[in-house]
Amino acid sequence: MVNIYILTSRKAVFESLKEGFSNTAYMDITSHHLNDIDSLIERIDNHQDVDVALISEDIVNKVSYNMIDREIVKMRNIPYLIINTSDKILMEAIHSNAQDIILLNNLDIDRAVWSILHSLERNKMINRLYEDSIEDQLTKLYNRRGFLALAKDSIRLMEEPAYHIMFIDMDKMKIINDQLGHDIGDNALKEAAEILRSSFREADIISRYGGDEFIVFISDVEMHVIEKIKKRIKDKAENFNKNNKYNYKLGLTLGHAKYDSNKKQSLQEVINEADQDMYNNKMGSLE
């Protein structure tokens, strides 16, 4: 079942496409009629099934291609096609993120359906490529690129920046790799990632920052929550070591920093502060 949302102020346009889609044998299509972009955004944000949008010229003329590209494609990841209801060439549509143009005055339903299928597959491919570009393949956490992009997006959406950074370094990873082999070292990284994944909230951004280092972006919480997270990580690591079938101990050294609004810190400055706190804690544990 493919849910297609047809945006047009002309009921006849919707009925023409709905009838054509109901007769196609290529896919099972349910057509929905909307009168404006805001209604589409509302349905997407309310988690209603929206697979693809068909947007007619009259709707585009009320907003802009830039607005549709930003709100529908970039922010909500929904592919869209343009319905050309006139005979003019839509040059702006060609240069937009629209997947294709459906010519209503020379309507070929089979071609329109093929374009919709192609748009869905292309969107899936783009999503896979994007996920590969921001995901660490070993731990399935975000990589450094993904962390920085998502953290910056989160900060931009805040009325006032308010967040914590936690920096985590694995202890004695070189010894594990040298004495037990890199396969066991990889296993230790995955076990550490699982401990972190189960210790933080779903909304927190957890990343393998590089090598044996992890970093987490935590939206504004009170310090007692941070302390609870630290204890949770420590307890989970200790429990892992009690039941560990591998011949190594998993150690995690934590560092923490909170954004200081008085200093107007950049994200990188807060990261550096958390990194330094982690280093100080590691040196302190060796004394």
N, C-alpha and C positions, 0 to 999 in steps of 0.2 A: 504494500500500500504506500503510495506516494501522495503526500499532502501538498497541493499546489495552491498558493494564495495569489489570486488575480486582483490586482489593484487598478481599478478604473472607476470613474464617475459615470460611465455609460453602461447601463445594465445590458444593453444589446451586445456589447463587446464581451462581457462576461458570459452571457448565454451562448454566444457563438462558440467560444473556446470550450466551455463546459460540455456542450453537445458533442463537439469533435473529440474531446478527450474520453468521453464516456463510450465512444464507439471504437477506440483503438484497442488492438490486441497485444500491443507491445508491453504495456504495464497497467497495473490497477491504480487508477488515479481518482482521488477525491478532490474536487474543486471547491474553493472557498472564495467568497467575494468580500473585498474590503474597499473602502472609499478613500483611504488616506494612509500615509506612511506611519503616522502615530499609532494607528490601530494595529499595524503589522508589528511595530516595536513592542507594543503592549502584549501581544500574543506570544512573541518570542520570549520576552522577559518573564511571562507567567508560565513558561515551560510547556506551552502547547506545541503540538507537533507541527513544525514548519520546515518542510524539506527544501522548497524552492519558491521564489516569488517571481511573478510576471507583472511588470509595472508598465502601465500605458503612458503614452506621451503626456496626456492631460495631468497625470499625477506628477510626473517629472517636472513639468512646467511650473508647478506650485512650489517646488522645493529646488533641488539642483542635483546633478550627478555627483558632485563632491559630497553633498550631505548623505546621499544614498550609499555611496562607497564607504563613507566613514561609519555611519550608524548601522547599516545592514551587513556589509561585508567584513570590515575590519574589526568592529566591536562585537558583532553577533554571529559572524561566520556563516551567513546564509547566502547562497548564490542567487543571483537574479538575472532575468532576461528582460529585454525591453519589448513592449508591444508597439510596433509602428502602425499607428492608425491613420496616417496620411501618406501622401506620395513623395514627401521630401526625404532627402537623405539625412539621417541623423548622425552628423559628424561627431558630435560630443559623445554620443553613445559608443561610437567606435573606439574613442580614446578613454572611455570609462572602464570600470571593472565589470561591466555587464558581460555575461558569458556569451550572449548571442542576441540577435534581433529577430523577432517574429513579425512577418509582414501580414497584417490583417487583411489588406485588400487583395492579397494573392495567397490566401491561407492554404498551406500544405500541412495538414495535421501530422502526417507521418514524419515530415521533416521537423516540425515543432517538437514532437515527442522525442525524436532522436537528439535534438539540441538539449532538451531537458535531461535526458539520460546522460549525455556527455557532460553537462554542467555538474551533475551530481558526482560522477566518477572523477572529474577533474578536481572538484572540491575535496573529495576524499584523499586524492593523491597529494594535493597541496598540504592538507592537514598532516598526512604521514611525513612528508618532507619537513614540515615545520616542527613536528614532534621530535623527529630525529635530530634536528639542529639544536634543540634546547634540552634534550634528555641525555643523561649519562647512561650509556648502554649497559654497563655492568650492574649498577645499583638501581636503575630505573628512577632515580631522583633527577631533579633538574641539574643541568651542568652550569658552569659559571655564566655562560651567555644567557641561559634561561633565567637564572636567578637575578642577574642584574636587570634584565628587561622587565621581569614581573615585579621586582621590588620597586623599580622606578615608576612603573605604572600605578602601583599601590599608593606610593607617596603622592603622585600627581592627583589622585582621586580624593586625597584627604583635604579637608578644609584647612587644617593646620597639621603639619607633620608631627606624628607621635608614634614612635615605634622603637623596638629593641632589635639588636643583632646579637645572635649567639654564635660564637666561633668554636668549633670542636676539632681537636687534633687527636688522631689515634696514636697510642703509645707503642713504641718498639716495633713499628711495622717493618723496619729494615731487618731486624733480627728474625721476624717471622718469615719474611721473603727469603733471606739468606739461608736459614737453617731448615725451613720446612718446604720451601718452594713457592713459586708465584701462584700456583693453583690454590694453595692454602691461604696465601695472602689475599687473593681475590675473594675467597670465602669469608675471610675476616672483614673485608670491606662491605660485603653484602650483609653480614650479620650486624655490623655497626649501623648500616643504613636502616635495617629493619628495626633496631632499637630506637633510632631517632624517629622513624616514621610512626611508631606506636607511642611515642612520648609527647608529640606535639599535636596541636589541633589541626583539623583538615585545612583550615584557612591559612595556616602558617606555610611559608615558602621554604622548603627544605632542599638543600643542594649539596652535591659533591663538588666542592669548589676547586679541587685539584689534588691529585695524589691521594694522600691520606687525610686531607682536610675537608671538613664539612662546615656549612654555614646555614643559618636559619634567620629569616625575616619574620618578626612577630609584631603584628599590629598592636596598638597601644593596650597594655594590660598593667595591672598593679604589680609592684615588685614581689609581693607574696606569691603571685602566680609564677613568676620567673623562678623563684626558689623551689616551688613545687615541681616544676619541670626539671630542674637540675637534679632534685632528689629522685625523681622518676627515672631519669637516665642512669644515675648511679645504681639504683636498685636493680634495674633491668640488666645492667652490665654485670653486676655481682651474681644475679641469678643465672645469667648465661654461663659465667665461669664455673659455677657449681655443677652445672649439668652439661658442660661442654665435652663433646666426644672427641674433639680435636686437641692436639697437644700444644695449645697456646692459651694465654690469658688475654682477654680483650680489655684494654685500658683506654679510657676516653678522658682527655683533659679539656675542660670547658673555659671559655672566656665570654664575657658579656659586656655590652655597652648599650646605653640608652641615648637616643637623640636628645641633644641639648638645644632647646629653642633659643636660649640666650646667645649661644654661639653661632646659630644659623648654619649648622654643620651640613656638609654634603654627605651623601650616602657613603662615599668612599672613606671619608673621615671617620664615620661611625664604625665602619668595617675595620679600619686600621686600629681604632681604639679597642674593639673587641679582640682583635688578633693580639694586640699587646697584652691585654688582660690574660688571654690564654697562655701566652709565653711566660708571663710572670708567675702564673699558677703552676706551670710545668716546671719552671726553675725552682719554685718553692717546694715542690714535692720531691725534688732531688736532694735537697739540703738535709 
